[in-house]
């Protein structure tokens, strides 16, 4: 296990929200909950910096969009979820260096089964706050290309931020066996989609490139990086990217809430660029960090 993912002892005695506050060690969901029965849930990852939650409203927008597509019923209101998040952080006196796993399941069923009509009790809201730094560190990522393909929209649309993550887990298992950080996942046509956990950016001849958001999640950090590129006057676009374009890129980095911007050292044994954090990644990363407060919501 990466040293950046080791458990933090400060989390042992925290409170977790499962339709109400409970001690972390006692937090649990029913065996009849939809997240247990069929992975029938949606989720978001939130970062807390200096008493503010980064991109809270954007994450809630995506949570509600995903729940709407899956036709969840009796969903807690936006204000109820916001207050539950704020209350959980306050109860734990957490204000910085915190990651929140926010999960909304279809809820408890009346009996075991996949039919959503068995869900008659309303949704289950789970808020898991943890002291957790950026998970990849600054040493540069080593990746492999996975044999597992990322879901195509015709099978399961990646724009639904759902809990059905078996494909990603299988890809991560391959990365673990290879002794690397993560795995690049391709789409059904063999173009780069994303890693098992993050979006991907390449730099080629001063241009910033990222895969179309067809077989990948259009992540919020990905979106922010594209906005930053526009603000800084950096040429950027989406396109189909092949493995060869990845191997021969001048720079490569990944984006996501868990790791922010993380530069890539090599993929499948091929060195990427100079095997160091490139100038464009450094420029965007510095701007990203400097502007966090502009998109953060203060904890009341």
N, C-alpha and C positions, 0 to 999 in steps of 0.2 A: 504493500500500500504506500502511495506517495506520502512523503512527510507533510505535504500541505493538506492532506485529507485526514490526518490523525485526529481522533476525538479530543475535544477541548474539555478538560475537567470542570471548567466553569459552567458547562451545560448540564451537569448531572442533577442539580437541584432546582432547575428552572421549572416554570409552569408552561404547559401547552394548552392550546384551546382546541377542544373537540366538542363543539356545540356548548361550550362552557369551559372554564379554566380547571385544569387538573394537573397534579404533579407529573412531570415528564415520565417518571418510572411507572406511573399507573395509567398513562394515556393509552387508550385502545379504541378500536372500532368494533362493532358487532360482526360476528361471522356471517350475518345476513346483509351487511352493508354492500352496496353495489361495487365499491372499490375492491372488495374481497371477492365477490361473486364473479365479476367479469372485467375488472380494471376500468369500470364505468365511472370515470371521474375526469375532471380537468384541473389544471394546476398552473401556478406561477411561482417564479423565484424572485424575491425582492431583496434589495440591498439597503441597509441603514448606514448612513454616513452623518456624523455630527448632528444627531437629533433630527435627521430628515430621512424620508424614504424616497429613494431615487425612482423616478418614473412611476410613481404609485398609480396615477390615474390611467396611464397607458396600459399598465398591467391589468388593472381592473376592467378596462375596456375589452381586452382580449379574453379575460376570464368570462365575462358576461356573453361575449360573442360565441365562445366555444360552448358554453352551457345552452345558449339559444339554439345553436345548430343541432345539439344532441337532445333538444326538447326536454331539458330538465324542468320540473315543476316545483312550485313553492320555493323559489330561490330567495335567499336572504337579500334584502335591499342593499344598494350600494352603501348607504350610510351605516347599515348594520355591520357590513363587512369592514368598512373603514374603522368604526368604533371598536370592533372586536380586535383588529390589528393594533390599534393604538393602546387599547386596554391591556393587551397581552404584553406589549413592550413595557408599558408602565409598571405592570405587576412584577416584571423581572428586572426593572431598573436598567433596561437595555437602551443604549442610545448611539452606539458606534461600533463598527467592526462586526455587524450582525447580518446574517443571511436568514431570510424567512422563506420557508416552503409553505405556500398557501395552496390548499387543496379543497376542492368542492366536489363531493361525490353526489350521485343521484339520490343517495340515502339508503336507509334500511328497508329491506323488502319484507313482505308479510310471510313469505316462504321462499325457499331456495328456487332460483330460476333466472333466466335472462330477460324475461318479459318486463319492460318498464312499467306495465300496468300493475305489477306487484309492488311498486314503490308508492306507498300510500302515506308515508310519514314525513315527507319533505327531505330536503338535502341535508347532508352532513358537511359542516364547515370545519376544516382543520387548519390551525395556524401553528407552525413549528418554528420558533425563533431559535437560532443558534449563533454563538460566537464562532465565526468562521471567516478566515481571511480569503483572499483570492487564491483559488485552488491550484494554480499552475506554477506560481513563483516566477522568477525572472531568468531562469537558466536556458530557456528555449525548449520547445516541444520536439519530441521525436514521435513520428507517426508511421503507421502502416496503412495500406489500402485494404479495406475489408472485402471479403467475398460476399458479405451480406448487403443486399441492395436496400436503399432507402425507399420507403413506401411511395408509390405513384398515386396521384390524385384519384385515379379510377379505382383504387383499392381502399385507401384510407388517406384522406386529405390532411397533409401536414399542417395546414392552416388551422386545424382544430388542435388546440394545445391539450391533448388528451393523455391519459395515463397508460395507454397501450404502447409500451416502449420495448417490447421483446426484441424487435429488430435491432434497436440501438444497444440493448444489453448483449445480444449475441456478438455484435461488432466489438463491443468493449471487451468481451471475453477473448476475442482474437488478439486484441491489443495487449491484454494482460499476459497471454501466452508468449507473445513476441517480446515482452519486456519493454514496451514503449508506453507513451502517455495516453494516446487515444488512436482511433481508427478513422480514416477517411472513408466515407460511404458514397458510392456512386448511385446514379439514378438508373432507371430501366434501360436507358440508351448508352450507358457507360460514361456519361459525363459526371463531373464532380457535383455532389449535392451539398454535403456538409460533413462534419465529423459526427461521431456518435453522441456528442454533447454540445457542439458549438457550430456557428456559421464560419465560413471560410472566405478570406480575402487574399488575392494575389496582387503583386505589383510587377508590372512588366513595362519597361521603358518609360517609367514615370507615371504610368496609368494604373489606377486602382480598379481591380476587377473582382466581381463576386458572382457566383452562380445565380441563375434565375430562381426565384422562389416558387418553383413548381414542385420539386420533390424534397424541398427543405423547408423548415420553419422560417418565415420571414421575421427573424428575431428583432427585438426592440433595440438591442445594442448594435446589431447590423444596420438597422434603420438610422440610428444615431450616427454611426460612422459615415454613412452616405450623406447625411445632412452636414456633418463636419467637413467632408470633402468639398461640398458645394460652398460652404462658408469660407474655406481656405483657398478656394480656387483650384483645387486638385481635380484633374479630369478623372471621372469615375463612371462606370457603367456595369450593368448586368450582362452576362453572356454565357453561352455554353462553354464550359472549360474542360479540356481533356487532361488526362494524366500527364501527357508530355508537357503541356503548358504549365502544369503544377511543378513538375521536376525542374523545369528550366526557368522558373520565375526568379526575378531579382530579389523579391521579398515574399514572405507568406506569413499571415497571422490569423488567429481565430478570434471570434467575438462571442460573448455571452455574459449573462449576469454573474455566473459563478466565477468566471476568470477575467472579466472585462476584455482587454486586448492582450493576447498572448502570442509572442512571435514563435515561428517554427524553424527549427534547426535542420531537420532532414525528414524525408518521407521515403519509405521503402529503401533506406540506405543511400538515397541520393541527397547530397548536400543541396540546400536551398540557398541560392545566392552566395554570400560570403559566410554563411553559417553564423550570422550575428543579427541582432536587432537592427533592421534597416532604418534609414533616415525618414522615410515616409511613415513607417509604423511609429517611430519616436515622436514625430510631429503630431500625428493624430492622437496618440496616447496622451501626450502632454495637454493638448487642447481638451480632450475628453475629461480628464481629471480636473482641469481648471474650471470647467463649466458645469460640474455636477450640480451645484446649488441652483442653477437656472431651471432645472427640470425636477427638482426635489420638493416634496411636501413636508412641511414641518410637523413634528409630532406635537399635538396640542397639550 
